[in-house]
Amino acid sequence: MVTNIRTLFAGQRTYKGLETATTAYTMGIYTDETYPGSGSTGSNAYGGSIVITAFPAAAPHYFAITYNGLPQDACTRMTMADWGDASSGLVGLVAKGTAQADGVSAVPANAAVADGAGTFLTSSREEATGVPVPLSSAVQACKGDTDNISSISWIYR
């Protein structure tokens, strides 16, 4: 998805228009497997939603991809995976033991991800809050009260 988004918008100054699921499907970001054909979100392999958000609204220079409805172990594995660094466009990721409406809830308008539990930044120099994410930090961030409610958002520029 990230590669598709970045390729499609390579000649554009912003990611404007990315926030609608129908547009994302039409552009080939969502596939037949990830877009049920209606609604405002895609669906992931675990039955949860995929939400793509471009931000800030006025001139979206960043985008977030959020996977909701993940089992805790899947959230943990995905949080620990090597998604790249700042040179790949990755700003950071937000992992939680609950659903996220979108990837920008923890992100102020200047796209500097706010400090907080479950927030991991490519710019962090501390192991506990940096990328790649250590196992203990990923487990703690994805821990929820019940299974299949964890989420992860990847934030890219």
C-alpha positions as CSV (number, residue, x, y, z in Angstrom):
1,M,0.0,0.0,0.0
2,V,2.7,2.5,1.0
3,T,4.6,1.9,-2.3
4,N,1.4,2.3,-4.3
5,I,0.4,5.5,-2.5
6,R,3.9,7.1,-2.8
7,T,4.1,6.1,-6.5
8,L,0.7,7.4,-7.4
9,F,1.3,10.8,-5.6
10,A,5.0,11.1,-6.6
11,G,4.2,14.0,-9.0
12,Q,1.8,15.7,-6.6
13,R,2.6,18.2,-3.9
14,T,0.1,16.7,-1.4
15,Y,-1.9,13.5,-0.7
16,K,-5.2,15.3,-1.2
17,G,-7.9,12.9,-2.3
18,L,-6.4,9.9,-0.6
19,E,-8.8,9.9,2.3
20,T,-11.8,8.3,0.5
21,A,-11.9,4.6,0.3
22,T,-13.6,4.6,-3.1
23,T,-10.8,6.8,-4.5
24,A,-8.2,4.5,-2.9
25,Y,-9.9,1.5,-4.5
26,T,-10.1,3.2,-7.9
27,M,-6.4,4.1,-7.8
28,G,-5.5,0.5,-6.9
29,I,-4.4,1.1,-3.3
30,Y,-7.2,-1.1,-2.0
31,T,-7.5,-4.4,-3.9
32,D,-10.6,-6.5,-4.5
33,E,-9.5,-8.5,-1.4
34,T,-9.2,-5.4,0.9
35,Y,-12.2,-3.3,-0.3
36,P,-15.7,-4.8,0.2
37,G,-17.1,-2.5,-2.4
38,S,-18.8,0.0,-0.2
39,G,-18.1,2.0,2.9
40,S,-15.4,4.3,4.1
41,T,-12.7,1.7,5.0
42,G,-11.0,-1.3,3.6
43,S,-10.8,-4.6,5.5
44,N,-7.7,-6.5,6.7
45,A,-7.0,-10.2,6.9
46,Y,-8.1,-10.3,10.5
47,G,-11.6,-8.9,9.7
48,G,-10.8,-5.4,11.1
49,S,-10.8,-2.2,9.2
50,I,-8.1,-0.5,7.2
51,V,-8.3,3.3,7.3
52,I,-6.1,5.6,5.1
53,T,-5.9,9.2,6.2
54,A,-4.1,12.1,4.6
55,F,-3.3,15.1,6.9
56,P,-3.3,17.9,7.8
57,A,-6.6,18.6,6.0
58,A,-5.6,21.9,4.3
59,A,-2.4,20.6,2.7
60,P,-1.9,16.9,3.4
61,H,1.8,16.2,3.2
62,Y,1.5,13.1,5.4
63,F,-0.6,10.0,5.3
64,A,-1.4,7.2,7.8
65,I,-2.5,3.6,7.3
66,T,-4.3,2.2,10.2
67,Y,-5.1,-1.5,10.8
68,N,-7.8,-2.1,13.4
69,G,-9.2,-5.4,14.8
70,L,-5.9,-7.1,15.2
71,P,-5.1,-10.0,17.6
72,Q,-2.5,-8.9,20.1
73,D,0.1,-11.2,18.7
74,A,-0.4,-9.9,15.2
75,C,-0.2,-6.3,16.4
76,T,3.0,-7.2,18.3
77,R,4.7,-8.8,15.3
78,M,3.7,-6.0,12.9
79,T,4.9,-3.4,15.4
80,M,8.3,-5.1,15.6
81,A,8.7,-5.5,11.8
82,D,11.2,-3.4,9.9
83,W,9.0,-0.9,8.1
84,G,11.9,1.4,7.1
85,D,13.4,4.5,8.5
86,A,13.1,8.3,7.9
87,S,14.8,7.9,4.5
88,S,11.9,5.7,3.4
89,G,9.4,8.3,4.4
90,L,8.4,6.6,7.7
91,V,7.7,9.1,10.4
92,G,6.7,6.6,13.0
93,L,4.0,4.2,14.1
94,V,1.3,4.2,16.8
95,A,0.4,0.8,18.3
96,K,-2.5,0.4,20.8
97,G,-4.5,-2.2,22.6
98,T,-7.7,-0.5,21.3
99,A,-9.0,0.7,17.9
100,Q,-7.8,3.9,16.4
101,A,-10.2,6.1,14.4
102,D,-7.3,7.0,12.2
103,G,-3.6,7.3,12.4
104,V,-3.6,11.0,13.1
105,S,-5.3,11.1,16.5
106,A,-1.9,11.1,18.2
107,V,-0.4,13.5,15.6
108,P,-0.5,17.3,16.0
109,A,-0.9,19.5,12.9
110,N,2.9,19.7,12.4
111,A,3.1,15.9,12.1
112,A,5.5,15.5,15.0
113,V,4.1,12.5,16.6
114,A,3.2,13.2,20.2
115,D,5.0,11.3,23.0
116,G,3.0,8.6,24.6
117,A,2.7,4.9,25.2
118,G,2.7,3.0,22.0
119,T,4.2,5.8,19.9
120,F,7.4,4.9,18.1
121,L,9.4,7.4,16.0
122,T,12.1,7.0,13.4
123,S,13.7,10.2,14.9
124,S,13.9,8.8,18.5
125,R,17.3,8.1,19.8
126,E,15.9,5.9,22.7
127,E,15.5,2.2,22.1
128,A,12.1,2.0,24.0
129,T,10.5,4.6,21.7
130,G,12.4,4.2,18.5
131,V,12.1,2.1,15.3
132,P,12.7,-0.8,15.1
133,V,10.5,-1.5,18.1
134,P,11.8,-3.9,20.8
135,L,9.6,-6.9,21.8
136,S,8.8,-5.7,25.3
137,S,7.6,-2.3,24.0
138,A,5.6,-3.8,21.3
139,V,3.9,-6.3,23.7
140,Q,3.0,-3.5,26.1
141,A,1.7,-1.2,23.3
142,C,-0.6,-3.9,21.8
143,K,-1.9,-5.2,25.0
144,G,-5.7,-5.0,25.1
145,D,-8.5,-6.1,27.4
146,T,-9.8,-8.6,24.8
147,D,-8.3,-10.2,21.7
148,N,-8.9,-8.7,18.2
149,I,-9.1,-5.1,19.3
150,S,-5.5,-4.0,18.9
151,S,-4.5,-1.6,16.2
152,I,-1.4,-0.1,14.5
153,S,-1.0,3.0,12.4
154,W,2.0,3.7,10.2
155,I,2.7,7.4,9.5
156,Y,4.5,8.4,6.3
157,R,5.5,11.6,4.6
